[in-house]
Amino acid sequence: SRSSFAALAVLAVAACAPSGVSYNKDVQPILSKNCSECHAPGQKGFEASGLDTTSYQALMKGGKFGQLIKPGDAFSSSLNMLVEGRAHSSIRMPHGREKLPDRDIEKLKVWVNEGAKNN
């Protein structure tokens, strides 16, 4: 029947993307490895942007230019735009380094789309 086909199609798409992304297990390690070296109090990235990526609370607070994360909306969240390179290439993050691996970019996207929870 048509409805079972539609359900299978949804399952097939969902299987390709990570889900149930956890801040503590998935997101914080990405930030620690790639962002916190500069985006921590006293560091260059923090001085320039006001963004501190060393804790959930600081990350959600944002920086000098406002919030970087809109829970539920990775497309318009600045954090996602910056790591995906959708903002100007001169400000792609991590700055002056290789782009994040696609799987990390995808995890950040799913985490934000799932509500950017402190989990």
Beta strands, then each sheet from edge to edge (+ up, - down):
end
